[in-house]
Every structure is written in C-alpha cells, then in structure tokens.
C-alpha cells in the first residue's frame, strides 16, 4: 500500500503535535494535560483504526505523522510531562 502524498507534507506536519505546548500559556497543570493528550499513543492509534472504517487516506497520514512525532520525542528523551513540575521534567528524564 502506498499513500500518494508528497514527502514534504510529512516533514511540514511532523511538528504539529507540538502545538499542544500552547497549553502551558495557561498554567503548568493545563499545559501538562494538553501536552500529554497530544503525546499519548492512544489517540493516533484511534485515528488509524478510524482509517480502517472510513478508508480515508488523510486519517492514515495523520496517524503516521502523529506516531512518528511521538517516537521522535521519545528518542530524544522528551516524554510525558508532570502536572506539578517544570516543562523539563518528564517521565523519561529531566531535560
């Protein structure tokens, strides 16, 4: 199976999940909740499952990009955030 999207679209959209950092503009607790929402595997996996039902390539593309982003974050040591600490404290390490 091949998705017919230009490769540049993948790289342009790869950092879209980081927009969840904007939650930190409110406060630490809301920021951590919103950030963790965008960096948890369950939601892109649900998006991939919805692709199986709707057969819409955009759903699969979004899921692939979202999972790739989460994996990239984990590879560099950026994990889920704690609600009561600084942005640099993650479940993996302290950045």
N, C-alpha and C positions, 0 to 999 in steps of 0.2 A: 504494500500500500504506500502511496506517495501523496503527500499534501502538496497542492500546487500554489504555494505561496513563495514570494521572494525571500531569500535568506536574510536580507537586510531588515525585514519585518521582525524576525526573531530577535535580532540584536537591538532594535529600537524598543521593542516591548519588554525586553528582558528585565528592565529595572522598574517597570510599572508597579509591581508589588511593593516597592519601597515607598510609594506614596502613602502607605499606611503609617509612616513615621510622622505624618502631619498630626496624628492624634496626640503627640507629645506637646503640641502647641496649647492644648487644653490643660493637661497636667500629667504627672507620671502614671497614675493609675489608668486613666483613659488611654493614654498613649500606649502602654503595655498591652492592654486588652485589644486595641485596634491593630497594633503591630503583630501580635501573636495570631490574631484572626487571619491576617494575610500571609503568615509564615507557618501555617499548620497544613499538613498534607491532606487532611480530610476534605477540604473544600475543592482543591484541584482534582482530587480523585472523584468527587461527586460530579464535577464538571465533565470528566472523562466518561463516567457512567451515563451522563445525560447525552453524550455524543452517541453512545450505543443505541439509545432510544430514538433520538431525533435525526441522526445521520447528518449533522451539520458540521462541516469541516472546521468552522470557526471555533466551535466548542472544543474540539480536539487540539487545535492550535493553541488556544488559551490555556488548556490544561498542561500541555507540554512545556510551554513557556513558564508557567507558574511553578511547575515541579522543578524545572531547570534552575529557576531563580532560588528556590528553597535549597536545593542541593548545592548551588554555588555559595550561598550564605553559610551553610553547614561546613563546606570545605574550607572556608577561610576562618572558621571558628565563631561566626556570628549566629548565635542560637536564639531561642525564645527569651523574651525579656521578663524580669521580675517586676511586679507591680509596685513594690516598695523600695526600689533602689534605682540607681542611675541607669541611663540607657546603655552604658558599657557593661553592665552586669548581665550575663546570660546564663542559660542552663548548661552551657558547654564550658565557658571560661570567662574570665574578666578581660575585656578588650582594652 
